[in-house]
Amino acid sequence: MHSFDGKITIGISETLFLKDPETSDLGRRIVTGSIELIDEIGLDSFTFRKLSQLVGTTEASVYRYFENKHKLLLYLVMWYWGWMEYRLAFLLANVPSAEERLKRSIRLLTEEVMEDSSFSHINEVKLNRIVVAESLKSFLTREVEQDNKEGAFHYYKQLVERVGAIVLELQPDFAYPHMLVSTIIEGGHLQRYFAAHLPRITDARQGEDSVVCFFTDLAFKTLR
């Protein structure tokens, strides 16, 4: 996190872009438009030509910011996890109970996302849908080790480590804290996707956030 022109921004690895989109109006419009378009048509159908038409610029101008759509996806996903870590830090501040901090962490990682007015050019609800539907494509690639070396997954790993440390506060002998946390994150994504598109293979119940309830129950029963 850092401040740019007096506003809070999420620091992104410079290896993911050719020109920082936060430094210009066009760059921010490219980020905004990419979220709109990927959410609407999916990553497979998304192209820089379609994006340039949406934001009113040239395809060459988009390429001045991002090398390709894989790098753009990495940028969006990294921004999302940086934003989640930013939210988690505030959510857990001055909460002494490790049990309560873990409950709050699981809720944050699995609940439905609301828009955050702190970042006016980012629609977090649509970005969340992209992360749920497309984020596996950011690391299930042949380039994953190189992307990892370049810091593409920094915030995701940091978030897992932060929540994993809370798990170990509750159960110091637990052997799989990172596995538990990453399972909660990715499992939460799958259950949200199932609830929206394949409801017969999940268990959404009226009057509760079933995804939050399930993974909270799973975590604490696992740690007993």
N, C-alpha and C positions, 0 to 999 in steps of 0.2 A: 504494500500500500504506500502511496505517496501523494503529494499534493501537486496539482498542475493548474495554474491560473486560479488558485484559491479553492479548487474543488478536489474532493477525494477521488483518486483513481486507483485501479488495480494494476500493480506493476506486472507486466508480462515480459517473459524472456525475449530479448531482441532477436533471437534466432528464428522466431516465428513470423516476423514481418520484415519487409524491406524498408518501409517507412512507417513510423509509429502513427497509427490512425487517430490517436488521441490528440495529435498536434495540429489537426486541421479540420475544418468543417466538412470537407469532402471525405476525409478518413472516417469521421464519425458517421456520416451518411452511409458509407460503405458497410460499416459494422451494423448499423440499424437495418439497412436494406437486406443484408445477408441473413440476418435473423428472420426478418419477415418472409423472405423467399424460401429459405430452407424449411422453415416451419410450414409453409404452404405447399411446396412441391416435393420436399425431401432432398437429401444430399445427392442421390444418384442422378436426379433430373436437373439439379442446380448447375449453372454454368456462369462464368464471369460475364459472358455476353448478355445473358438474361439479367444479371445483377446490374450491369452498366446501364441497361435500358430502364430499369426500375428507378435508379438513383439519378438518372439524367447526366451521365458522363460517358466517357469512352471506355472500351474494354482495356485499352492500353493504360489508362489511368488507374484502373483497378489493379493491374499487374505491377504498378509502381509501389503498391502497398503490400501485396501478397504474391508469393511465388506461384502458388497453385491453391486449389480449394482444400487440399489436405492441410496445408499450413493455416488456412483460414479457419478450418474446423478446429484444429489444435488451439488456435488463438481463442475462439469462442468458448471451448470447453475449459481452457485454463482460466479464462476470465470468470467463468461460472464458479469454479472451485475456489478461486481467490475471493470472490464475493461471499461464498458460503463460509469460508474461514473468517472473513471480516465479521459476518453476522454471529458466528459462533463465539468469537472473542467477547462481543458485547453481551451475548446471552449468558455466558458463564461467569462474567465478572462478579466478584464478591459473593459467589455461591460456595460456601464451605463444604457442603455435603457432596461427597463423590457420587453417591447414589442419585441425588437430584441432578448433578451435572451430567451423568450418563443418560438419565431420562430426557433431559433437555436436548442433549446431543442427538439422541435417536429421533426425537420428534423433529428437530431441524433437518436431519438427513433424509427423513422419509415422508414428511408432510407435504401437502400441496403448496406450491409457491405462490406468493403474492408479489405484486409489483413494488419496487423500492424507488421512491421518489428521489433518492440521493443520486441516481444515475439516469438522467432524463433520456439519453439516447439509447438506452438498453431496455428492452421489454423482457423482464426476467421470467415472466410466465411463459412466453414463447421460447425463450432460451432454455428453460427447464424442459419443455417438450422436446427440443432438439437434443439435449443431453440424454433424456430418457430413450429416445428413438435412435440416435445416431452416435452416441459417444463411444460405443464399443469399436466403431470404425476408426477412432482416433488412435487406438493402440493394438488392435488385432491386425497388424500390418508387418511387413518384412522390415520396415524401417524403425520399429519400436525401440530397439536398443539405442540407435543413433538419436532419435527424438528424445529419449530419456536422458541421454548424456547432455543434450542441449537444453534441458530444463523444462521440457514440455509438460511434465506431469508433477512439477514441484508442489503446487498447491494441493493437489489430490493426495500425494504422499504425506504432506505435512498435516493435512486434515486427519488422515487415517492414524498417523502417529499421535496426534493430540488426543483423539478419542481413545486410542489404544492405551495411552498412559492412564486415562481415567479407569479403564477396565482393570488395569493392574493395581490401581489403588484399592479397588474393591476386592480383587482376588489376585494377590501377588504371585501365586503359584500357577495361574492359568497360562497354558502354553501357547495359546493361539489368539492373542489380542488383535493383531492386524488382520488375521483371517476373519475373525468375527466382525470387525468393523467394515471391512470391504464387502463381506457377504451382506451385511445390513444395507449398505449403500446400493450395491448392484441388485440385490433382491428387491429392495424398495422400488427401484426403477422398473423392474419386470412386473411387479404386482400392480403398479400404477398403469403400466401399459396394458396388462391383462384386463384390469378393471374398465379401461376405456374401450378396448377392442375385442377382448375374448373373455367376457365376464363369467362364463360357465366354468372356467378353470381357476377362478379365485373365489374369495369369500367376502365380498363387500357387504356390510350390514348397515341397515338404516340406523341413524342416531349415533354413529361413532365413526372415527377415522380408522377403519379396519387395518390399514397398512401400518399406521403408527402403533396401534394396539398389538398387532401380531409381532412386530419386530421388537417392541419393548418386552413383551412376554417371552419371546425367544431368547433375548439377551440375558435377562435376569434368571431364567430357568437354567440356561447354559452355565451361568456363573455360580449356581448353588453348589 
